[in-house]
Amino acid sequence: MCREPRSGTVGIVQKSTTPAVHATSLSKVYGAGSPGDVTVVALDNVTVSFPRERFTAIMGPSGSGKSTLLHCLAGLDKPTNGQVFIGGTETSSLSDGRLTALRRDRVGFVFQAFNLLPTLTAWENIVLPLDLAGRRPDQAFADAVIDGIGLRHRLGHKPSQLSGGQQQRVACARALITKPDVVFADEPTGALDSKSSADVLGFLRRSVDELGQTVVMVTHEPTAAAYADRVLFFADGRVVGELTDPTADRVLDRMKDLEKVVV
Ligand SMILES: Nc1ncnc2c1ncn2[C@@H]1O[C@H](COP(=O)(O)OP(=O)(O)OP(=O)(O)O)[C@@H](O)[C@H]1O
């Protein structure tokens, strides 16, 4: 097991001009397996890029395909057509073993339900992806992540001894500890109160600004989207709009327009 980090050191920034994530002509059709099935087009020919060291939020009406997009980008689900590149590596042609390794080493995922292992301490949960890969933590980076989540004094506690917001900050640290090409977050604040949400979103924001990380987050909340550099709006499985330097009010106005169109 990796040892706990020291305090007081600074994180390390990755630099590259390749987008963190790029997808071309991505489609996902559910229920196309056998004749007579009802088919649902969850993704409809989506081409999208996520630059490094940026925080992007994805918003859209319920059922518009946001989670499907995140799962296909992260290699948790297979698109029906199209290609996904993680840091320049095309993922559809990878063997199952290589895809598993890529997901473990180069992609972080934060779920609404935290998904921490209950028998491990906070620290053991955070370094689990490194342990599975047989890697040691970059001490300076691990210190910056631990200081960033503000839970150095709780690292020996099990998830059941932590609040929901604290557990989600541990989950964010676990997603970041490998210095992945990208962290995907699917409704990371959906189960949290507003104070805990602000703690989690503030940490994700600082992970981009101070640690050079890349975050792509699905959210229903305009206040959460306002932490991002850019918001992509989704409807009917397609990207239908974009807002840079969002504020909660501008996001809300766009969402109202979208919901009028969709209803
Ligand atoms: N396994 C599945 N089988 C069949 N249809 C599915 C499956 N998963 C998702 N869908 C459908 O695909 C569409 C997109 O779903 P998705 O969960 O990606 O939307 P979403 O925008 O994330 O929705 P929400 O905001 O409600 O979470 C929906 O019509 C949904 O019913």
The ligand as an SDF file (V2000), in Angstrom:
LIG
                    3D

 31 33  0  0  0  0  0  0  0  0999 V2000
  -29.5000    0.7860  -21.4800 N   0  0  0  0  0  0  0  0  0  0  0  0
  -30.3930    1.4990  -22.1640 C   0  0  0  0  0  0  0  0  0  0  0  0
  -31.3060    0.8850  -22.9540 N   0  0  0  0  0  0  0  0  0  0  0  0
  -32.2080    1.5870  -23.6590 C   0  0  0  0  0  0  0  0  0  0  0  0
  -32.2780    2.9370  -23.6550 N   0  0  0  0  0  0  0  0  0  0  0  0
  -31.4000    3.5990  -22.8740 C   0  0  0  0  0  0  0  0  0  0  0  0
  -30.4140    2.9280  -22.0970 C   0  0  0  0  0  0  0  0  0  0  0  0
  -29.6940    3.8490  -21.4320 N   0  0  0  0  0  0  0  0  0  0  0  0
  -30.1900    5.0480  -21.7750 C   0  0  0  0  0  0  0  0  0  0  0  0
  -31.2110    4.8980  -22.6420 N   0  0  0  0  0  0  0  0  0  0  0  0
  -31.9940    5.9770  -23.2880 C   0  0  0  0  0  0  0  0  0  0  0  0
  -31.0840    6.8170  -23.9650 O   0  0  0  0  0  0  0  0  0  0  0  0
  -31.4910    8.1850  -23.8620 C   0  0  0  0  0  0  0  0  0  0  0  0
  -30.3680    8.9910  -23.2470 C   0  0  0  0  0  0  0  0  0  0  0  0
  -30.1780    8.5770  -21.8830 O   0  0  0  0  0  0  0  0  0  0  0  0
  -29.1150    9.2840  -20.9140 P   0  0  0  0  0  0  0  0  0  0  0  0
  -29.1880    8.5730  -19.6050 O   0  0  0  0  0  0  0  0  0  0  0  0
  -27.8160    9.3470  -21.5880 O   0  0  0  0  0  0  0  0  0  0  0  0
  -29.7330   10.7420  -20.8080 O   0  0  0  0  0  0  0  0  0  0  0  0
  -29.3380   11.9040  -19.7940 P   0  0  0  0  0  0  0  0  0  0  0  0
  -29.3310   13.1720  -20.5920 O   0  0  0  0  0  0  0  0  0  0  0  0
  -28.1070   11.5710  -19.0460 O   0  0  0  0  0  0  0  0  0  0  0  0
  -30.6110   11.8750  -18.8450 O   0  0  0  0  0  0  0  0  0  0  0  0
  -30.7680   12.3480  -17.3070 P   0  0  0  0  0  0  0  0  0  0  0  0
  -30.4590   13.8080  -17.3000 O   0  0  0  0  0  0  0  0  0  0  0  0
  -32.2170   12.0740  -17.0100 O   0  0  0  0  0  0  0  0  0  0  0  0
  -29.8230   11.5320  -16.4840 O   0  0  0  0  0  0  0  0  0  0  0  0
  -32.7770    8.1860  -23.0320 C   0  0  0  0  0  0  0  0  0  0  0  0
  -33.8790    8.1910  -23.9150 O   0  0  0  0  0  0  0  0  0  0  0  0
  -32.7070    6.8630  -22.2860 C   0  0  0  0  0  0  0  0  0  0  0  0
  -34.0000    6.3760  -21.9860 O   0  0  0  0  0  0  0  0  0  0  0  0
  1  2  1  0
  2  3  1  0
  2  7  2  0
  3  4  2  0
  4  5  1  0
  5  6  2  0
  6  7  1  0
  6 10  1  0
  7  8  1  0
  8  9  2  0
  9 10  1  0
 10 11  1  0
 11 12  1  0
 11 30  1  0
 12 13  1  0
 13 14  1  0
 13 28  1  0
 14 15  1  0
 15 16  1  0
 16 17  2  0
 16 18  1  0
 16 19  1  0
 19 20  1  0
 20 21  2  0
 20 22  1  0
 20 23  1  0
 23 24  1  0
 24 25  2  0
 24 26  1  0
 24 27  1  0
 28 29  1  0
 28 30  1  0
 30 31  1  0
M  END
$$$$
